[in-house]
């Protein structure tokens, strides 16, 4: 018994290793294609993933050893090109590649360092720290390029993130954190959301919470604040483009329709035949005969649904510009099929039983609303 268990564990370990090998080989093949295109930085990222899966993967190790120095040179070349034209933003983004390349190797497995230590120099922590300090300076310069200019919503947001990354990398400049805070105030989206009066009161609070929960994703989350609705302030801001400390963005959500299709049942009947054998005694002895019998299959299809549609308009109060809009439909549906049998049913054939109820109208309505609001929230999140 013990031998069988050991053998099974051995087989499972072999299969696991085979799975890893397939994964790393696929990554290596894609990396080689990137090398052929001259994309050494991207290839280095891929090969780093391959040898992370298996530090003993020889092809990946050899390719990584060869492409890593070329990737560093490519990143440095990009940095130099942007420096010549004083494009601090793109220079900062090129530095991100250089930092990621060095971080990947610095934090690689010790086995990888042992194998590549003779041919590749592992970055030191001091080198990485110095690189981050330099990058912080470049991000600071990139943010400064946007100072003193009239910026749109996206540019205000970009300026904040440039300073934010600069502070994260290096707090060298004393006023960088102050500029980040000022940029944050300028970029902050303070939004009010207003559902139309025909939105059922039973669901309105829940819908409002769903929109607020989904409205901002990723890095935008820090720059979006949903303000509690003040009906008078919202109307004044929307109609007169009156921006203040409380609101600079308005979102109107209108319920176009909410319709329910009542539960309905469709059915059809199909005749089926089968043959039953019986024995008849004749002068010549018993004879087996067949008698054809007919029974019926009754097919039923039961369904119900609720359909809903919302249209939203999002407005930049300070400029009066419509920055987002769209119509989104949702559906909540349930359906069930079953069959029963009647007539001369064959032995062993069950008559069939209907056992399930459809979801309630309330459940279907909640499904439809959630479907539409999820789609709408994603669109708002992209455009806010």
C-alpha positions in Angstrom: 0.0 0.0 0.0 2.8 2.4 0.9 4.6 1.7 -2.4 1.4 2.5 -4.3 1.0 5.9 -2.4 4.6 6.8 -3.2 4.2 5.9 -6.8 1.0 8.0 -7.0 2.8 11.0 -5.4 5.7 10.5 -7.9 3.3 10.6 -10.8 1.6 13.7 -9.5 4.9 15.5 -9.0 6.0 14.6 -12.6 2.7 16.0 -13.9 3.1 19.2 -11.9 6.6 19.7 -13.3 5.4 19.0 -16.8 2.7 21.7 -16.4 5.3 24.3 -15.2 7.6 23.3 -18.1 4.8 24.0 -20.6 4.1 27.4 -19.0 7.7 28.5 -19.0 8.3 27.3 -22.6 5.3 29.2 -23.8 6.6 32.4 -22.2 10.1 31.8 -23.5 8.7 31.4 -27.1 6.9 34.7 -26.8 10.0 36.4 -25.5 12.1 35.1 -28.4 9.5 36.7 -30.7 9.9 40.0 -28.9 13.6 39.8 -29.2 13.3 39.3 -33.0 11.2 42.5 -33.1 13.8 44.4 -31.1 11.7 44.7 -28.0 14.4 43.8 -25.5 12.7 45.3 -22.5 9.5 43.4 -22.9 11.4 40.2 -23.6 13.4 40.7 -20.4 10.1 41.0 -18.4 8.8 37.8 -20.0 12.0 35.8 -19.4 12.1 36.9 -15.8 8.7 35.4 -15.4 9.8 32.1 -17.1 12.8 31.6 -14.8 10.7 32.6 -11.8 8.6 29.6 -12.6 11.6 27.3 -12.9 15.1 28.6 -12.0 16.5 25.5 -13.6 15.0 26.2 -17.0 18.2 26.4 -19.2 16.8 28.0 -22.4 15.1 30.7 -20.4 18.2 31.3 -18.3 20.5 31.7 -21.3 18.0 34.0 -23.1 17.6 36.1 -20.0 21.4 36.4 -19.6 21.7 37.6 -23.2 18.8 40.0 -23.3 19.1 41.7 -19.9 22.1 43.9 -20.8 20.4 44.8 -24.1 17.2 45.7 -22.3 19.2 48.0 -19.9 20.9 49.7 -22.8 17.5 50.1 -24.6 16.0 51.8 -21.5 19.0 54.1 -21.0 18.8 55.0 -24.7 15.1 55.9 -24.4 15.9 58.0 -21.3 18.7 59.9 -23.2 16.4 60.5 -26.2 13.7 62.1 -24.0 16.4 64.1 -22.1 17.5 65.7 -25.3 14.0 67.1 -26.0 13.4 67.9 -22.3 10.3 65.7 -22.2 10.3 65.0 -18.5 7.1 62.9 -18.4 8.2 60.4 -21.0 11.7 60.4 -19.5 10.1 59.5 -16.1 8.2 56.6 -17.7 11.4 55.4 -19.4 13.1 55.4 -16.0 10.2 53.1 -14.8 11.4 50.5 -17.2 15.0 50.8 -16.1 13.9 50.5 -12.4 11.7 47.5 -13.1 14.5 45.7 -15.0 16.9 46.1 -12.2 14.4 45.3 -9.5 13.5 42.1 -11.3 17.1 40.9 -11.2 17.8 42.2 -7.7 14.8 40.3 -6.3 15.4 37.2 -8.3 15.9 33.8 -6.7 19.3 33.2 -5.1 19.8 30.2 -7.5 19.4 32.6 -10.4 22.0 35.0 -8.9 24.4 32.0 -8.4 24.0 30.9 -12.0 24.2 34.4 -13.6 26.6 36.1 -11.1 29.6 35.3 -13.2 28.2 37.1 -16.3 25.7 39.6 -14.9 26.3 42.1 -12.1 23.5 42.1 -9.5 22.4 45.7 -8.7 23.1 46.9 -5.2 20.4 48.4 -2.9 22.4 51.6 -3.0 22.2 51.7 -6.8 18.5 51.2 -6.7 18.0 53.9 -4.1 20.1 56.4 -6.1 18.0 55.5 -9.2 14.8 56.2 -7.3 16.1 59.5 -6.1 17.0 60.5 -9.7 13.5 59.4 -10.9 11.9 61.5 -8.1 13.6 64.5 -9.5 12.4 63.8 -13.0 8.8 63.3 -11.8 9.1 66.6 -10.0 10.2 68.3 -13.2 7.4 66.6 -15.1 4.8 67.9 -12.7 6.3 71.4 -12.8 5.8 71.5 -16.6 2.1 71.6 -15.9 2.2 74.4 -13.3 0.8 77.8 -14.3 -1.2 76.4 -17.2 -5.0 76.1 -17.7 -5.5 72.4 -17.4 -8.5 70.1 -18.3 -9.7 67.4 -16.0 -7.3 64.7 -17.3 -4.3 67.1 -17.2 -5.1 68.0 -13.5 -5.2 64.3 -12.7 -2.0 63.7 -14.5 -0.2 66.4 -12.6 -1.3 65.0 -9.3 -0.1 61.5 -10.2 3.3 62.8 -11.4 3.8 64.5 -8.0 2.4 61.5 -6.2 4.9 59.2 -7.8 7.7 61.7 -7.3 7.0 61.9 -3.5 6.8 58.1 -3.4 10.2 57.7 -5.0 12.1 60.5 -3.3 11.1 63.3 -0.9 14.2 65.2 -1.9 12.4 68.5 -2.7 10.7 70.0 0.4 7.9 71.6 -1.6 7.0 68.5 -3.7 4.6 67.1 -1.1 3.0 70.6 -0.9 2.6 70.7 -4.6 1.1 67.2 -4.6 -1.5 68.3 -2.1 -2.4 71.3 -4.1 -2.6 69.2 -7.3 -4.8 66.8 -5.4 -7.2 69.5 -4.5 -7.4 70.7 -8.1 -7.9 67.2 -9.5 -10.4 65.9 -6.9 -13.7 65.0 -8.4 -16.6 65.9 -6.0 -19.7 64.4 -7.6 -23.3 64.3 -6.7 -25.6 61.6 -8.1 -29.3 62.1 -8.7 -31.7 59.3 -9.7 -34.9 60.3 -11.5 -38.1 60.4 -9.4 -39.6 57.5 -11.3 -36.9 55.1 -9.9 -38.8 52.9 -7.5 -38.2 54.1 -3.9 -37.9 50.5 -2.8 -34.6 50.1 -4.8 -33.3 53.7 -4.9 -31.0 53.5 -1.9 -29.5 50.2 -2.9 -28.9 51.4 -6.5 -27.3 54.6 -5.2 -24.9 52.4 -3.1 -24.1 50.1 -6.0 -23.2 53.1 -8.3 -21.0 54.6 -5.6 -19.3 51.3 -4.9 -18.5 50.7 -8.6 -17.9 54.2 -9.8 -14.2 54.5 -9.4 -11.6 51.8 -9.8 -7.8 51.6 -9.6 -5.8 54.7 -9.1 -8.9 56.9 -9.7 -10.3 55.8 -6.4 -8.2 58.4 -4.5 -9.4 61.2 -6.7 -13.2 60.6 -6.6 -15.4 61.7 -3.7 -19.2 61.1 -3.8 -21.0 63.9 -2.0 -24.3 63.3 -0.2 -27.1 64.6 -2.4 -28.5 68.1 -1.6 -31.4 68.5 -4.1 -31.3 72.3 -4.2 -27.5 72.5 -4.5 -27.5 69.9 -7.2 -30.2 71.7 -9.3 -28.4 75.0 -8.9 -25.1 73.6 -9.8 -26.4 71.7 -12.8 -28.5 74.5 -14.3 -26.2 77.4 -13.6 -22.8 75.7 -13.8 -22.2 76.9 -10.2 -19.1 75.2 -8.8 -18.2 75.5 -5.2 -16.2 73.6 -2.5 -18.9 70.9 -2.3 -19.5 69.9 -5.9 -17.8 70.1 -9.3 -19.4 67.1 -11.1 -23.0 66.2 -11.5 -24.4 62.8 -12.6 -28.1 62.5 -13.6 -29.5 58.9 -13.9 -32.9 58.5 -15.5 -35.0 55.3 -15.4 -36.3 54.9 -19.0 -38.5 51.8 -18.3 -38.9 48.9 -16.0 -41.1 46.2 -17.5 -42.0 42.7 -16.2 -43.1 39.8 -18.4 -45.5 37.7 -16.2 -44.7 34.0 -15.6 -45.9 32.0 -18.6 -45.9 28.3 -19.5 -45.7 26.9 -23.0 -46.2 23.2 -23.6 -46.1 20.8 -26.5 -47.0 17.1 -26.8 -45.1 14.4 -28.8 -46.4 10.8 -29.3 -43.8 8.1 -28.8 -44.1 4.4 -29.5 -42.6 1.2 -28.0 -43.1 -2.5 -28.6 -44.2 -4.9 -25.9 -43.6 -8.7 -26.4 -46.1 -11.4 -25.5 -46.4 -15.1 -26.1 -49.3 -16.7 -28.0 -49.9 -20.5 -27.9 -50.6 -21.9 -31.3 -51.0 -25.5 -32.7 -47.4 -25.3 -33.6 -46.3 -24.2 -30.2 -45.8 -20.8 -28.5 -45.1 -17.8 -30.7 -43.6 -14.5 -29.6 -45.4 -11.5 -30.9 -44.9 -7.7 -30.6 -47.6 -5.2 -29.9 -46.9 -1.5 -30.6 -48.0 0.8 -27.8 -48.2 4.6 -27.8 -47.5 7.0 -25.0 -47.0 10.8 -24.9 -44.3 13.2 -23.7 -45.5 16.5 -22.5 -42.8 19.2 -22.7 -43.2 22.3 -20.6 -41.2 25.6 -20.8 -41.8 28.1 -18.0 -40.3 31.6 -18.0 -40.5 35.1 -16.6 -38.3 38.2 -16.9 -37.9 41.8 -15.9 -36.2 44.3 -18.2 -34.9 47.7 -17.2 -33.1 50.6 -18.9 -31.2 53.6 -17.5 -29.7 56.7 -19.2 -27.1 58.8 -17.5 -25.5 62.2 -18.2 -22.4 63.3 -16.4 -21.5 67.0 -16.5 -18.4 69.0 -15.5 -20.1 71.8 -13.5 -17.2 74.2 -13.8 -17.2 74.2 -17.7 -20.7 72.9 -18.5 -19.1 70.2 -20.6 -20.9 66.8 -20.9 -18.1 64.4 -20.0 -20.1 61.2 -20.2 -23.4 59.7 -21.2 -25.0 56.4 -22.2 -28.0 54.1 -22.1 -27.7 50.7 -20.5 -30.2 47.9 -20.4 -30.4 45.1 -17.8 -32.4 41.9 -17.6 -33.3 39.5 -14.9 -34.7 36.3 -16.2 -35.5 32.8 -15.0 -36.6 29.8 -17.1 -37.2 26.1 -16.4 -38.0 23.1 -18.7 -39.4 19.8 -17.6 -41.3 16.9 -19.1 -44.1 14.5 -18.0 -45.3 11.3 -19.6 -48.8 9.8 -20.1 -50.4 6.9 -21.8 -49.0 3.4 -22.1 -45.7 4.2 -20.4 -42.9 1.6 -20.8 -41.8 -0.1 -17.7 -39.0 1.9 -15.9 -40.1 5.2 -17.4 -41.0 7.7 -14.7 -44.0 9.9 -15.3 -41.9 13.1 -14.6 -42.5 15.6 -11.8 -42.3 19.4 -11.8 -40.3 20.4 -8.8 -39.0 24.0 -9.1 -40.6 27.4 -8.9 -39.3 30.4 -10.8 -37.7 33.4 -9.0 -40.0 36.0 -7.7 -40.7 39.3 -9.5 -38.8 41.1 -6.8 -35.7 38.8 -7.3 -35.9 39.3 -11.1 -36.2 43.1 -10.6 -33.1 43.1 -8.4 -31.2 41.1 -11.0 -32.2 43.4 -13.8 -31.3 46.5 -11.9 -27.9 45.1 -10.8 -27.1 44.1 -14.4 -27.9 47.6 -15.8 -26.2 49.5 -12.9 -23.0 47.4 -13.2 -22.7 48.2 -16.9 -23.5 51.9 -16.3 -21.1 52.2 -13.4 -18.2 50.9 -15.4 -18.8 53.5 -18.1 -19.1 56.3 -15.5 -15.9 55.1 -13.9 -14.0 55.2 -17.2 -15.2 58.8 -18.0 -15.4 60.5 -14.6 
